[in-house]
Amino acid sequence: MNATSQLKVIAAGFTIIRADDHPAPRIKHKQQGIFEWKTLEKFLTKAARDRRMAELLNDPMVIED
């Protein structure tokens, strides 16, 4: 998804999340009012991050980039 498409999805009320490994396992997000990637949560392990990603994706207004 390119940046223009992301803005359209955010304007429709969705939150976009992305897994990241550097500098440490974390989840980044974009949402209404936050148009640049920001850290949502940090984790000690990738497994913990992946479990939390799965939880967040159960929300119908959260999508993964």
N, C-alpha and C positions, 0 to 999 in steps of 0.2 A: 504494500500500500504506500503510495507516495504522500508527501506532505499535504498536498491539496485535498486528497481523499480523506486523510486523517482529520483535517479541519472540518470537513463536512460531517463526518461521523461524530466528532465531538460536539458540533453544533446541534446534532440530533439528540444529544444527551448521553452518549456513550462515554465510557472510560476505556482507554487503550492501555494495556499492560504489556511489559516485555521483560523477559528474564535476562540477567546480565551476570557475568562472572568476575568482572574486574572493577574495582580492586578486590572485591570480595563478593560472594553470592548475594544478589539483591534483586528486587523487583522495582522496575522503573515504570512510571505512568505519565499519561497525558490526559487531561480532562478539562472541563469548562473552566476557563480562567488560567489554566496551566498548559501553555502551548509548546513548551520545550520539555524534553524528558527530565523528570525529577525522580529522585529515589523515594519510593513508597515505603519499603521495608528492607532491612538488612538481615542476613542470616549467617549462622556459623557453618552450615553445610548446604550443598546443592540439593540434597534430598529434602531438607526442611523447606527450602525455597520452592521446590517443585510441588510439595504437598500444599503449600499456601497458594500457589498459582492455581492448582486444581480447585481449591475452595473458592477463590475469587471468581473463577470462570463459571461457577454455578449461578452467579448473578446474571440475569439476562441482559443487563446493561453494561457488562464488562466483556471486552473482546481482547484477543491476543494479537499482537503485531508479529 
